[in-house]
Amino acid sequence: MIERGGGSLIFTSSFVGYTAGMPGVAAYAAAKAGLVGLTKALAVEFGAQGVRVNALLPGGTDTPMAREMIDTEEGWAFVAGMHALKRISTPEEIAGSALFLASDASGFTTGTALLADGGVSVSKT
């Protein structure tokens, strides 16, 4: 990237370990929170060389991993209800946020943790 004059590096983190804790996923939360710290450090280290570094923090997303973790309709309803939007995202919705971070539209965005979490980090209902 540096040889080409810069670019955009995007880590996929999570709201888990950043804005919320959940039982049974301590190692996952620690790893995802660590990515946010790495994002900030690399953004400072390589920003002057044209490399932007950001982390994308999805909320509940309908993926094979999520389907393994939540295997009942009641479970899906519970997780959807945790989000302010009261639903689970599609992978395509998360890809749209990644596209923003990769594009020139975010040309002055670096070192951030972008929550694309459907409001799960702010919802208390």
Buried (B, 14 or more C-beta within 10 A) or exposed (E): BEEEEBBBBBBEBBBBBBBBEEEEBEEBBEBBBEBBEBBBEBBEEBBEEEBBBBBBBBBBBBBEEBEEBBEEEEEBEEBBEBBBBEBBBEEEBBBEBBEBBBEEEBEEBBBBBBBBBBBBBEBEE
